[in-house]
């Protein structure tokens, strides 16, 4: 139990807990915001009241996630100044500014128009309401951009130099557009969207398998399916590009991701291990199941490497990640989930083309609907394991190659950190229980199919279509 008296370890645990829990909520709001934009656009275009009632139903889940996301994210911001003060002092000119952009540009935009989106149906013209919904979704995803830009800079610092331990910005735009930024943002953007789509699909499948509001939820399932069939394979491709970036910019992380202890020189072939048992003491894998040539093709699309894949033994113990097993299996869990979700989407589209998703037949597809219910939480797990790979694999650096984590932490009494850790954990348990309680109430109650249409809509009477 030495970690109980280790300030750095306790601060890392506290930040990890905060990040892992907080991540659960904006993941859904960023993706579901786009879904709400699609629904409201369909409502305005077709005049079909079903789309309006979809907007009202799914917005309830959106605002529940938004509220808990705001509350759970506040401790994270304070930790930069309290638990990680040396880090904040060293890189605050850039890192703090970017996080400030996230709060002022993105979060405030989303929060400002959220009230109109939720309560403005009968108070503002339909076009103003739709613009508000678009701005809410844009603000949520703009947050993703700024956060990923800041985090990507930690992975590949650019746009300046460290002078006397402090980062001096020479080119602010180069720092924002650091080598990791574009693929990192796209990977997270599609991750949040895909996770949201499968959550919506899983909830819809639950209603369908129980025979409730079949017409309503078969429509929501088909809407998200039309989007996810493009998003799921695209996400796999972007993930592949992100792994290539790790290969070129963070060789220690790649070595941990692959549990690669020995260097594979350029000109040789590299196998990919599907499962292994890394052993830090022997600096080898006790056993592994490896596919010949696979890693060479994954990294360079050719049988022989043009660049070496460095092994963990190339670096001193203090300069490489230590939790190799965690990074290794987190990476594989993320990959497995991505492939499963893409396969489920493809199978469902096939069933749709065969006419098995028609209203009269869809409830009979029990195995398929159960697959969607099972898939609903998997996107969250993929996101969390992806961030474990991203951040734990960066260790022992807070800023890769520049600031060590041990030097970035504040010198606080361990007892104080442990007390705040217990307090934050208790609050988050309460938040989680509240979210599950109120979320289950919303789902059990279901949509209000009798809710009147907005009285001030610009949709003409002859444009309205009524469905059962």
C-alpha positions as CSV (number, residue, x, y, z in Angstrom):
1,X,0.0,0.0,0.0
2,X,2.9,2.3,-0.6
3,X,0.8,4.3,-3.1
4,X,-1.2,5.7,-0.2
5,X,1.8,7.8,0.8
6,X,2.9,8.7,-2.7
7,X,1.7,12.2,-3.8
8,X,2.3,11.6,-7.5
9,X,0.4,8.3,-7.6
10,X,-2.5,9.7,-5.6
11,X,-2.7,12.7,-7.9
12,X,-2.7,10.4,-11.0
13,X,-5.4,8.2,-9.5
14,X,-7.5,11.2,-8.7
15,X,-7.1,12.8,-12.2
16,X,-7.7,9.4,-13.8
17,X,-10.9,8.9,-11.8
18,X,-12.2,12.4,-12.7
19,X,-11.4,12.0,-16.4
20,X,-12.8,8.5,-16.7
21,X,-16.1,9.4,-15.0
22,X,-16.4,12.8,-16.7
23,X,-15.8,11.3,-20.1
24,X,-19.0,9.2,-19.9
25,X,-21.3,12.2,-20.3
26,X,-19.9,14.6,-23.0
27,X,-19.3,11.5,-25.2
28,X,-23.1,11.2,-25.5
29,X,-24.0,14.9,-25.7
30,X,-21.5,15.6,-28.5
31,X,-22.8,12.8,-30.7
32,X,-26.5,13.1,-29.7
33,X,-26.4,16.8,-30.5
34,X,-25.7,15.9,-34.2
35,X,-28.6,13.3,-34.0
36,X,-30.9,16.1,-32.8
37,X,-29.9,18.3,-35.6
38,X,-30.7,15.5,-38.1
39,X,-34.1,14.9,-36.5
40,X,-35.1,18.6,-36.4
41,X,-34.0,19.0,-40.0
42,X,-36.2,16.1,-41.0
43,X,-39.1,17.6,-39.0
44,X,-38.8,21.0,-40.8
45,X,-38.3,19.4,-44.2
46,X,-41.1,16.8,-44.1
47,X,-43.5,18.1,-41.5
48,X,-43.8,14.6,-40.1
49,X,-44.8,15.0,-36.4
50,X,-42.9,11.8,-35.5
51,X,-39.6,13.7,-36.0
52,X,-40.7,16.5,-33.7
53,X,-41.7,14.0,-31.0
54,X,-38.3,12.2,-31.5
55,X,-36.6,15.6,-30.8
56,X,-38.6,16.1,-27.6
57,X,-37.9,12.6,-26.4
58,X,-34.2,12.3,-27.1
59,X,-33.5,15.9,-25.8
60,X,-34.5,14.7,-22.3
61,X,-31.6,12.2,-22.3
62,X,-29.3,14.9,-23.8
63,X,-29.9,17.4,-21.1
64,X,-29.5,14.8,-18.3
65,X,-26.0,14.0,-19.7
66,X,-25.2,17.6,-20.2
67,X,-26.0,18.5,-16.5
68,X,-23.9,15.7,-15.1
69,X,-21.1,16.3,-17.5
70,X,-20.8,19.9,-16.4
71,X,-20.8,19.0,-12.7
72,X,-18.4,16.1,-13.1
73,X,-15.9,18.2,-15.1
74,X,-15.4,21.0,-12.6
75,X,-13.0,19.0,-10.3
76,X,-10.8,18.3,-13.3
77,X,-10.2,22.0,-14.0
78,X,-9.4,22.7,-10.3
79,X,-6.9,19.8,-10.3
80,X,-4.6,21.6,-12.8
81,X,-4.0,24.3,-10.4
82,X,-4.0,22.3,-7.2
83,X,-2.5,18.8,-7.9
84,X,-0.5,19.8,-11.0
85,X,0.6,23.4,-10.3
86,X,4.2,23.0,-11.6
87,X,2.8,21.6,-14.9
88,X,0.3,24.5,-15.2
89,X,3.0,27.0,-14.5
90,X,5.3,25.6,-17.1
91,X,2.8,25.3,-20.0
92,X,0.0,27.6,-18.9
93,X,0.7,30.2,-21.6
94,X,-0.5,27.7,-24.2
95,X,-2.3,24.8,-22.4
96,X,-4.3,27.2,-20.2
97,X,-5.2,29.4,-23.1
98,X,-6.6,26.5,-25.1
99,X,-8.6,25.2,-22.2
100,X,-9.9,28.8,-21.8
101,X,-11.0,28.8,-25.4
102,X,-12.9,25.6,-24.7
103,X,-14.7,27.2,-21.8
104,X,-15.5,30.6,-23.5
105,X,-16.0,29.6,-27.1
106,X,-17.4,26.1,-26.9
107,X,-19.1,25.4,-23.5
108,X,-20.6,28.9,-23.2
109,X,-22.0,28.6,-26.8
110,X,-23.6,25.3,-26.0
111,X,-24.9,26.4,-22.7
112,X,-26.3,29.7,-24.1
113,X,-28.4,28.1,-26.7
114,X,-29.4,25.0,-24.8
115,X,-32.3,26.8,-23.1
116,X,-33.7,27.8,-26.5
117,X,-33.4,24.3,-27.8
118,X,-35.2,22.8,-24.8
119,X,-37.8,25.4,-24.0
120,X,-38.1,27.6,-27.1
121,X,-40.4,25.4,-29.2
122,X,-43.4,27.7,-28.7
123,X,-41.4,30.9,-28.0
124,X,-39.2,31.4,-31.0
125,X,-39.7,30.9,-34.8
126,X,-38.8,27.4,-36.0
127,X,-35.8,28.6,-38.0
128,X,-34.4,30.3,-34.8
129,X,-35.0,27.1,-32.8
130,X,-33.2,25.0,-35.5
131,X,-30.2,27.4,-35.5
132,X,-30.1,27.0,-31.7
133,X,-30.0,23.2,-32.0
134,X,-27.2,23.5,-34.5
135,X,-25.2,25.8,-32.3
136,X,-25.7,23.5,-29.3
137,X,-24.3,20.6,-31.3
138,X,-21.5,22.8,-32.8
139,X,-20.5,24.0,-29.3
140,X,-20.4,20.5,-27.9
141,X,-18.1,19.3,-30.8
142,X,-16.1,22.5,-30.6
143,X,-15.3,21.5,-27.0
144,X,-13.9,18.2,-28.4
145,X,-11.7,20.1,-30.8
146,X,-10.1,22.3,-28.2
147,X,-9.6,19.5,-25.6
148,X,-8.1,17.2,-28.2
149,X,-5.9,20.1,-29.5
150,X,-4.6,20.6,-25.9
151,X,-4.1,16.9,-25.2
152,X,-2.5,16.3,-28.6
153,X,0.0,19.0,-27.8
154,X,1.0,17.0,-24.7
155,X,1.7,14.1,-27.0
156,X,3.6,16.1,-29.7
157,X,4.5,19.5,-28.4
158,X,5.0,22.1,-31.2
159,X,4.9,25.8,-31.9
160,X,7.5,26.9,-29.4
161,X,10.3,25.8,-27.1
162,X,11.0,25.2,-23.4
163,X,13.2,27.9,-21.9
164,X,14.3,27.4,-18.3
165,X,11.5,24.9,-17.8
166,X,8.8,27.1,-19.2
167,X,7.1,26.7,-22.6
168,X,7.4,29.8,-24.7
169,X,5.0,30.1,-27.6
170,X,6.5,31.2,-30.9
171,X,3.7,30.1,-33.2
172,X,0.3,29.7,-31.5
173,X,-1.4,28.2,-34.6
174,X,1.5,25.7,-35.0
175,X,1.0,24.6,-31.4
176,X,-2.7,24.1,-32.0
177,X,-2.1,22.2,-35.2
178,X,0.5,20.0,-33.7
179,X,1.3,16.7,-35.5
180,X,-1.3,14.7,-33.5
181,X,-4.2,17.2,-33.6
182,X,-6.1,16.4,-36.8
183,X,-6.3,12.6,-36.5
184,X,-6.8,12.8,-32.7
185,X,-9.8,15.2,-33.1
186,X,-11.3,13.1,-35.9
187,X,-10.8,9.9,-34.0
188,X,-12.6,11.4,-31.0
189,X,-15.3,13.1,-33.0
190,X,-16.3,9.8,-34.7
191,X,-15.9,7.9,-31.4
192,X,-18.5,10.2,-29.7
193,X,-20.8,10.0,-32.7
194,X,-20.6,6.3,-33.0
195,X,-21.1,5.7,-29.3
196,X,-24.1,8.0,-29.3
197,X,-25.6,6.2,-32.3
198,X,-25.3,2.8,-30.7
199,X,-26.7,4.1,-27.4
200,X,-29.7,5.4,-29.3
201,X,-29.9,2.2,-31.3
202,X,-29.7,0.1,-28.1
203,X,-32.5,2.1,-26.4
204,X,-34.6,1.8,-29.5
205,X,-33.9,-2.0,-29.7
206,X,-35.0,-2.3,-26.1
207,X,-38.4,-0.8,-26.9
208,X,-38.7,-2.9,-30.0
209,X,-37.9,-6.2,-28.3
210,X,-40.5,-5.4,-25.7
211,X,-43.1,-4.4,-28.4
212,X,-43.4,-0.8,-27.2
213,X,-43.9,2.1,-29.7
214,X,-42.7,-0.1,-32.5
215,X,-43.3,2.4,-35.3
216,X,-41.6,5.2,-33.4
217,X,-38.5,3.4,-32.5
218,X,-38.1,1.4,-35.7
219,X,-37.8,4.8,-37.3
220,X,-35.1,6.0,-34.9
221,X,-33.2,2.8,-35.4
222,X,-33.2,3.2,-39.2
223,X,-32.1,6.9,-38.9
224,X,-29.1,6.0,-36.8
225,X,-28.3,3.0,-39.0
226,X,-28.2,5.2,-42.1
227,X,-25.4,7.2,-40.4
228,X,-23.5,4.5,-38.5
229,X,-23.0,2.4,-41.6
230,X,-20.6,5.1,-42.8
231,X,-19.3,6.2,-39.4
232,X,-18.2,2.7,-38.1
233,X,-15.8,1.8,-40.9
234,X,-14.5,5.4,-41.1
235,X,-13.7,5.3,-37.4
236,X,-11.6,2.2,-38.0
237,X,-9.7,3.9,-40.7
238,X,-9.0,7.0,-38.6
239,X,-7.9,4.8,-35.8
240,X,-5.4,3.1,-38.1
241,X,-4.0,6.5,-39.1
242,X,-3.7,7.4,-35.4
243,X,-1.7,4.2,-34.8
244,X,0.6,5.1,-37.6
245,X,1.2,8.5,-36.0
246,X,2.2,6.7,-32.7
247,X,4.6,4.6,-34.8
248,X,6.4,7.7,-36.1
249,X,6.1,10.1,-33.1
250,X,5.9,8.0,-29.9
251,X,7.9,4.8,-30.2
252,X,7.8,4.0,-26.5
253,X,4.0,4.0,-26.6
254,X,3.9,1.8,-29.6
255,X,6.2,-0.7,-27.9
256,X,3.8,-0.8,-24.9
257,X,0.8,-1.1,-27.2
258,X,2.4,-4.1,-28.8
259,X,4.2,-5.5,-25.7
260,X,7.3,-5.4,-27.9
261,X,10.4,-5.8,-25.8
262,X,13.0,-6.4,-28.5
263,X,13.6,-4.0,-31.4
264,X,12.6,-5.2,-34.9
265,X,15.1,-3.7,-37.4
266,X,14.1,-2.0,-40.6
267,X,14.1,-4.5,-43.5
268,X,12.6,-7.3,-41.4
269,X,9.0,-8.5,-41.0
270,X,7.0,-7.8,-37.8
271,X,4.3,-10.1,-36.5
272,X,1.3,-8.9,-34.5
273,X,0.3,-10.5,-31.3
274,X,-3.4,-10.9,-30.7
275,X,-3.0,-11.9,-27.0
276,X,0.0,-12.1,-24.8
277,X,1.1,-12.1,-21.2
278,X,3.7,-9.3,-20.7
279,X,6.1,-9.8,-17.8
280,X,7.9,-6.6,-16.7
281,X,10.3,-8.5,-14.5
282,X,11.7,-10.7,-17.3
283,X,11.2,-8.0,-19.9
284,X,9.5,-10.5,-22.2
285,X,6.1,-12.0,-22.9
286,X,5.5,-15.3,-21.0
287,X,3.4,-16.4,-23.9
288,X,1.7,-14.9,-26.9
289,X,-0.4,-15.7,-30.0
290,X,1.2,-13.9,-32.9
291,X,0.3,-13.6,-36.6
292,X,3.4,-13.3,-38.9
293,X,3.7,-10.2,-41.1
294,X,0.6,-8.6,-39.6
295,X,2.2,-5.7,-37.8
296,X,4.3,-4.9,-40.9
297,X,1.1,-4.6,-43.0
298,X,-0.7,-2.6,-40.3
299,X,2.0,-0.1,-39.9
300,X,3.3,0.2,-43.5
301,X,1.0,-1.9,-45.8
302,X,4.0,-4.0,-46.9
303,X,5.7,-7.2,-45.6
304,X,9.0,-5.6,-44.6
305,X,9.5,-2.5,-42.4
306,X,11.2,0.6,-43.8
307,X,11.6,1.9,-40.2
308,X,12.4,-0.1,-37.1
309,X,9.8,-1.0,-34.5
310,X,11.7,-0.2,-31.3
311,X,11.4,-2.5,-28.3
312,X,10.9,-1.3,-24.7
313,X,14.5,-2.5,-23.9
314,X,15.8,0.4,-26.0
315,X,15.1,2.8,-23.2
316,X,16.1,2.9,-19.6
317,X,13.4,1.8,-17.2
318,X,12.7,5.3,-16.1
319,X,12.0,6.5,-19.7
320,X,9.3,4.0,-20.7
321,X,5.7,3.1,-19.8
322,X,5.5,0.6,-16.9
323,X,1.9,-0.6,-17.1
324,X,2.5,-2.5,-20.3
325,X,-0.3,-5.0,-19.8
326,X,-2.9,-2.3,-19.2
327,X,-1.8,-0.4,-22.4
328,X,-1.6,-3.6,-24.4
329,X,-5.0,-5.0,-23.6
330,X,-6.8,-1.6,-23.6
331,X,-5.6,-1.2,-27.2
332,X,-7.0,-4.6,-28.1
333,X,-10.3,-4.1,-26.4
334,X,-10.8,-0.8,-28.3
335,X,-10.0,-2.6,-31.6
336,X,-12.3,-5.5,-30.9
337,X,-15.2,-3.2,-30.0
338,X,-14.7,-1.1,-33.1
339,X,-14.7,-4.2,-35.3
340,X,-17.8,-5.6,-33.5
341,X,-19.8,-2.4,-33.9
342,X,-18.9,-2.2,-37.6
343,X,-20.0,-5.9,-38.1
344,X,-23.2,-5.3,-36.2
345,X,-24.1,-2.3,-38.4
346,X,-23.3,-4.2,-41.6
347,X,-25.5,-7.2,-40.5
348,X,-28.3,-4.9,-39.6
349,X,-28.1,-3.1,-43.0
350,X,-28.2,-6.5,-44.7
351,X,-31.4,-7.4,-42.8
352,X,-32.8,-4.0,-43.7
353,X,-32.2,-4.7,-47.4
354,X,-33.9,-8.1,-47.0
355,X,-37.0,-6.3,-45.7
356,X,-36.6,-7.7,-42.1
357,X,-36.7,-4.2,-40.5
358,X,-40.2,-3.5,-41.7
359,X,-42.5,-2.5,-38.9
360,X,-44.4,-5.8,-39.1
361,X,-41.2,-7.9,-38.9
362,X,-38.7,-6.0,-36.9
363,X,-39.8,-7.2,-33.5
364,X,-39.2,-10.8,-34.6
365,X,-35.5,-10.1,-35.0
366,X,-34.8,-10.9,-31.4
367,X,-31.1,-11.9,-31.9
368,X,-30.4,-8.7,-33.8
369,X,-32.1,-6.4,-31.3
370,X,-30.3,-8.1,-28.4
371,X,-27.1,-7.4,-30.3
372,X,-27.9,-3.7,-30.3
373,X,-28.8,-3.7,-26.6
374,X,-25.5,-5.5,-25.9
375,X,-23.6,-2.9,-28.0
376,X,-25.1,0.1,-26.3
377,X,-22.4,0.5,-23.6
378,X,-19.5,-0.8,-25.7
379,X,-18.7,2.5,-27.2
380,X,-18.1,4.0,-23.8
381,X,-15.7,1.2,-23.0
382,X,-13.9,1.7,-26.3
383,X,-13.5,5.5,-25.6
384,X,-12.2,4.9,-22.1
385,X,-9.7,2.2,-23.2
386,X,-8.6,4.5,-26.0
387,X,-7.8,7.2,-23.5
388,X,-6.0,4.8,-21.3
389,X,-3.7,3.9,-24.2
390,X,-3.3,7.6,-25.1
391,X,-2.4,8.8,-21.6
392,X,-0.9,5.8,-19.8
393,X,1.1,5.0,-22.9
394,X,2.6,8.5,-22.8
395,X,4.1,7.9,-19.3
396,X,6.5,8.7,-17.7
397,X,5.9,12.1,-19.4
398,X,3.2,14.6,-18.9
399,X,4.5,16.5,-21.9
400,X,6.1,13.8,-24.1
401,X,9.9,14.1,-23.9
402,X,9.8,17.4,-22.1
403,X,8.2,17.3,-18.6
404,X,8.1,14.2,-16.5
405,X,4.9,13.4,-14.6
406,X,6.9,13.2,-11.3
407,X,8.0,16.8,-11.9
408,X,4.6,18.0,-12.9
409,X,2.8,17.2,-9.7
410,X,2.4,19.6,-6.8
411,X,4.1,18.7,-3.5
412,X,0.9,18.2,-1.4
413,X,0.5,16.1,1.7
414,X,-0.8,12.6,0.7
415,X,-3.5,12.7,3.3
416,X,-5.1,15.8,1.7
417,X,-5.1,14.2,-1.7
418,X,-6.6,11.0,-0.3
419,X,-9.3,12.9,1.4
420,X,-10.3,14.8,-1.7
421,X,-10.1,11.5,-3.7
422,X,-12.6,9.9,-1.3
423,X,-14.8,12.9,-1.5
424,X,-14.8,13.1,-5.3
425,X,-15.5,9.3,-5.5
426,X,-18.5,9.7,-3.2
427,X,-19.9,12.5,-5.3
428,X,-19.4,10.6,-8.5
429,X,-21.1,7.5,-7.1
430,X,-24.1,9.8,-6.3
431,X,-24.0,11.3,-9.8
432,X,-23.9,7.9,-11.4
433,X,-26.8,6.6,-9.2
434,X,-28.8,9.8,-10.1
435,X,-28.1,9.4,-13.8
436,X,-29.2,5.8,-13.8
437,X,-32.3,6.6,-11.8
438,X,-33.5,9.5,-13.9
439,X,-32.4,8.0,-17.1
440,X,-34.3,4.8,-16.4
441,X,-37.4,6.9,-15.6
442,X,-37.2,8.6,-18.9
443,X,-36.8,5.4,-20.8
444,X,-39.5,3.5,-18.9
445,X,-41.9,6.3,-19.4
446,X,-41.2,6.5,-23.1
447,X,-42.0,9.2,-25.6
448,X,-45.1,11.4,-25.4
449,X,-46.9,10.7,-28.7
450,X,-49.7,13.1,-27.8
451,X,-47.5,16.2,-27.3
452,X,-49.0,19.0,-29.3
453,X,-47.0,20.5,-32.2
454,X,-45.4,23.9,-31.8
455,X,-48.1,26.6,-32.4
456,X,-45.6,29.0,-34.1
457,X,-44.0,26.6,-36.5
458,X,-43.3,27.8,-40.0
459,X,-44.5,24.4,-41.4
460,X,-47.7,24.8,-43.3
461,X,-50.8,22.7,-42.6
462,X,-50.7,21.0,-45.9
463,X,-47.1,20.0,-45.2
464,X,-47.9,18.0,-42.1
465,X,-48.1,14.3,-42.4
466,X,-49.5,12.0,-39.8
467,X,-48.2,8.5,-39.2
468,X,-49.5,5.8,-36.8
